[in-house]
Amino acid sequence: MKLSAPPWLERILNLLYPPRCGVCRRFWDGAICDDCLAGWQLVIPPYCLWCGRPFDPTAKTSPLCGLCLRGRYRFDGARSVVRYEGIGRETVHAFKFHRKPRLAQPMGERMAQVLERAFNGDDGLLPEGWTRPDFLIPVPLHPNAQRQRGYNQAALLAQVVGELLNIPIAELVTQIRPIKPQMSLGEKERWENVRGAFAITDADAVKGRILVVVDDVMTTGATLHEVARTLKQSGARRVYCLTFARTVSL
């Protein structure tokens, strides 16, 4: 249950600290202003059937990108809301690094819409939708990193998505060692950085389940791959991935 201040206290707080857009900082009642929302560059078809990487709409391509044709990923599908550039990138940075957890609400709302389309087969690619999952799995942070940030951004996004789509959240994966920030590493280093970094907390709860791993950004997909690999090793039936943002080119 969400706790809220009495109306009179909210009015006083709004006078002393007028609410602002979490991204551009203009005065605004909600978490994000209409202009910043309009600046999100949505990920729309055509894109890779497997990992969701956008294609050039004028190019003739196969249903899968080159990486997925080589079977790079252990997850069974991935979708994202926006391209990780421009206002979309600024939104992620404000949410993740500038302590703007309120942004989880509008970000999670759009993620829920994308996931619902995947379930229904309405995303322009799948003849049949994804199978509805048993649980949402937020990508875990190491306890040290979570204490420093104050919250796990993936868990906040998963909470919004789960409430909107009535899907329970299960923290079945834990990060067992610190990892370097992925954004500071090259592609090969990212894969090495996360290898063996995760473990299952309850193998019986994973076995035979359909799961959606939730995170804020997909870049190389190394983190999502490693979480999915860990879940599959413990017997997960299918593992999908959902992120707010997607890096289009490395």
C-alpha positions in Angstrom: 0.0 0.0 0.0 1.3 3.4 -1.0 1.5 6.0 1.7 0.7 9.6 0.9 0.9 12.9 2.8 -2.3 14.7 3.9 -3.5 17.2 1.2 -2.6 20.2 3.3 1.0 19.0 3.7 1.3 18.2 0.0 0.2 21.8 -0.8 2.8 23.2 1.5 5.5 21.0 0.1 4.5 21.9 -3.5 4.8 25.6 -2.6 8.2 25.1 -1.0 9.5 22.6 -3.5 7.5 22.9 -6.7 7.5 19.6 -8.6 9.6 19.4 -11.7 10.1 17.1 -14.7 12.6 14.4 -13.7 14.4 14.7 -17.0 14.5 18.4 -18.1 13.8 19.9 -14.6 11.1 22.3 -15.9 8.2 22.9 -13.5 5.8 20.0 -14.0 3.3 18.2 -11.8 4.1 14.7 -13.1 7.3 12.6 -13.1 8.0 13.6 -16.7 6.8 16.5 -18.9 4.9 16.1 -22.2 7.8 17.4 -24.2 10.2 14.8 -22.8 7.6 12.1 -23.3 7.3 13.2 -26.9 11.1 13.1 -27.3 11.2 9.3 -26.7 12.2 7.6 -29.9 10.1 4.4 -29.8 11.4 1.1 -30.9 9.0 0.0 -33.7 9.0 -2.7 -36.3 10.8 -3.8 -38.3 13.2 -5.3 -35.7 14.8 -8.6 -35.0 12.3 -11.3 -34.1 14.5 -12.6 -31.4 16.4 -9.7 -29.7 14.3 -6.7 -30.8 17.2 -4.8 -32.4 15.7 -2.3 -34.9 16.3 -2.8 -38.6 16.7 -0.2 -41.3 13.1 0.0 -42.6 14.4 0.3 -46.2 16.7 -2.7 -46.1 15.7 -6.3 -47.0 16.5 -8.4 -44.0 15.8 -11.8 -42.5 13.5 -12.1 -39.5 16.7 -12.3 -37.3 19.7 -10.0 -37.0 23.2 -11.4 -37.6 23.9 -12.0 -33.9 20.7 -14.0 -33.4 21.2 -16.0 -36.6 24.4 -17.2 -34.9 22.4 -18.1 -31.8 24.2 -15.7 -29.5 21.5 -15.3 -26.8 20.1 -17.8 -24.3 16.9 -15.8 -23.8 13.9 -16.6 -26.0 13.0 -13.1 -27.0 13.6 -9.5 -26.0 11.7 -6.2 -26.4 12.3 -2.6 -25.5 10.4 0.7 -25.5 12.8 3.4 -26.7 16.1 3.8 -28.4 18.9 4.6 -26.0 19.6 8.0 -27.5 18.5 11.6 -27.0 15.7 12.1 -24.5 15.4 8.3 -24.0 19.0 8.2 -22.8 18.6 11.3 -20.6 15.5 9.6 -19.0 17.5 6.5 -18.1 20.4 8.6 -16.7 18.1 10.7 -14.6 16.3 7.6 -13.3 19.4 5.6 -12.7 22.1 8.0 -11.7 20.4 11.2 -10.6 18.0 9.7 -8.0 14.7 10.2 -9.8 12.9 7.0 -8.9 9.5 8.6 -9.8 10.4 8.1 -13.4 9.8 4.4 -12.9 6.1 5.0 -13.3 5.9 6.4 -16.8 8.8 4.2 -18.0 7.1 1.1 -16.5 3.8 2.0 -18.1 5.2 2.0 -21.6 7.1 -1.2 -20.8 3.8 -2.9 -19.8 2.3 -1.8 -23.1 5.1 -3.4 -25.1 5.0 -6.6 -23.1 1.2 -6.8 -23.5 1.6 -6.5 -27.3 4.2 -9.3 -27.3 1.7 -11.5 -25.4 -1.0 -10.8 -27.9 1.2 -11.1 -31.0 0.4 -7.5 -31.9 4.0 -6.3 -32.2 4.1 -6.6 -36.0 6.4 -9.7 -36.1 5.1 -12.6 -34.1 2.3 -14.7 -35.6 1.6 -15.9 -32.1 2.4 -14.0 -29.0 4.8 -14.8 -26.2 3.4 -17.1 -23.5 2.3 -15.2 -20.4 4.9 -15.6 -17.7 4.7 -17.0 -14.2 7.0 -14.2 -12.8 8.8 -11.1 -13.6 12.5 -11.2 -12.6 14.3 -7.9 -12.0 18.0 -8.0 -12.8 19.6 -7.9 -9.4 22.2 -5.4 -8.2 25.0 -6.4 -5.9 24.2 -5.3 -2.3 27.0 -2.8 -2.3 25.8 -1.2 -5.5 22.2 -1.1 -4.3 23.2 0.6 -1.0 25.2 3.2 -3.0 22.3 4.0 -5.4 19.5 3.6 -2.8 17.3 1.4 -5.0 17.4 -1.2 -7.7 16.1 0.5 -10.9 15.1 -2.8 -12.5 13.0 -3.8 -9.4 11.1 -0.4 -9.5 10.3 -1.0 -13.2 9.2 -4.5 -12.6 6.9 -3.4 -9.8 5.1 -1.0 -12.2 4.8 -3.6 -15.0 3.7 -6.3 -12.6 1.0 -4.1 -11.0 -0.4 -3.1 -14.4 -0.4 -6.6 -15.9 -1.1 -8.6 -12.7 2.1 -10.6 -12.9 3.9 -11.4 -9.7 7.5 -10.4 -9.1 10.0 -13.0 -7.8 13.6 -12.2 -6.9 14.9 -15.6 -7.9 18.3 -14.4 -9.1 21.0 -12.8 -7.0 24.3 -11.1 -7.9 27.0 -13.0 -6.1 29.9 -10.8 -6.8 30.5 -7.1 -7.7 30.8 -6.3 -11.4 32.2 -3.2 -13.1 29.7 -0.8 -14.7 28.9 -2.2 -18.1 28.9 1.3 -19.7 32.6 1.7 -19.0 33.6 -1.5 -20.9 34.0 -2.6 -24.4 31.8 -5.3 -25.9 34.1 -8.3 -25.2 34.8 -7.0 -21.7 31.0 -6.7 -21.0 30.5 -10.4 -21.6 33.5 -11.4 -19.4 32.4 -8.9 -16.7 29.1 -10.7 -16.1 30.1 -14.3 -16.6 29.3 -16.3 -13.5 28.0 -13.2 -11.7 24.5 -14.5 -10.9 23.0 -17.4 -9.0 19.6 -18.8 -8.3 18.0 -18.3 -4.9 15.3 -21.0 -5.3 15.8 -23.6 -8.0 12.4 -25.3 -7.3 10.6 -22.0 -8.1 12.5 -21.7 -11.4 12.0 -25.2 -12.8 9.5 -25.3 -15.6 8.6 -21.7 -15.3 8.1 -19.0 -17.9 9.9 -15.8 -16.8 10.4 -12.3 -18.0 13.7 -10.6 -17.0 13.3 -6.9 -16.5 16.1 -4.2 -16.8 16.5 -0.6 -17.7 18.8 -0.9 -20.8 19.9 -3.5 -23.2 23.2 -2.8 -24.9 25.1 -5.9 -26.0 22.6 -8.1 -24.2 25.4 -9.6 -22.1 23.7 -9.1 -18.7 20.3 -10.4 -19.9 22.0 -13.3 -21.6 23.8 -14.3 -18.4 20.7 -14.0 -16.3 18.8 -16.1 -18.8 21.6 -18.7 -19.0 21.5 -19.0 -15.2 17.8 -19.4 -15.1 17.8 -22.0 -18.0 20.5 -24.0 -16.2 18.1 -24.3 -13.3 15.3 -25.5 -15.5 13.4 -22.4 -16.6 11.1 -23.3 -19.5 11.3 -20.0 -21.3 13.0 -16.7 -20.5 12.0 -13.5 -22.2 13.5 -10.0 -21.6 12.0 -6.6 -21.3 13.9 -3.3 -21.1 13.0 0.3 -21.2 15.8 1.3 -23.6 17.7 -0.4 -26.4 21.1 0.6 -27.8 20.8 0.3 -31.5 24.5 0.4 -32.6 27.5 -0.3 -30.4 
